[in-house]
Amino acid sequence: MDAPVAAAGSLGVPRQRAGEPASPGRDEVVAMLASYGERSPEQVRERIDSLELAWLVHQVEQRHGRMLDLDDDVLMRMTTVTGAVEVLAEVLAEPAGD
């Protein structure tokens, strides 16, 4: 059984485990967005509003145990689920702290 890379955060959100993908896929992004407002994944729309985006970034930071320093241009690319998945793949592929 793989050990967690880091302990769960203060809210009990599981962190990334060894062997898990470095970035969330579309289904995981949709699931994180659905958890905002207690919606089902089917209720999540492609367009992401500013509050959903803040929630998503927070969730990714908690799950991956690192802060994401995203500038305005990058955040603008994350206004859709597709864009968010693409940006997170790029950002989380970079070493932490760079």
ABEGO torsion letter per residue (X at the ends): XBBBABBBBAAGBBBBBBGBBABBBAAAAAAAAAABGGBBAAABBABBBAAAAAAAAAAAAAAAGBBBBBBAAAAAAAABAAAAAAAAAAAAABBBGX
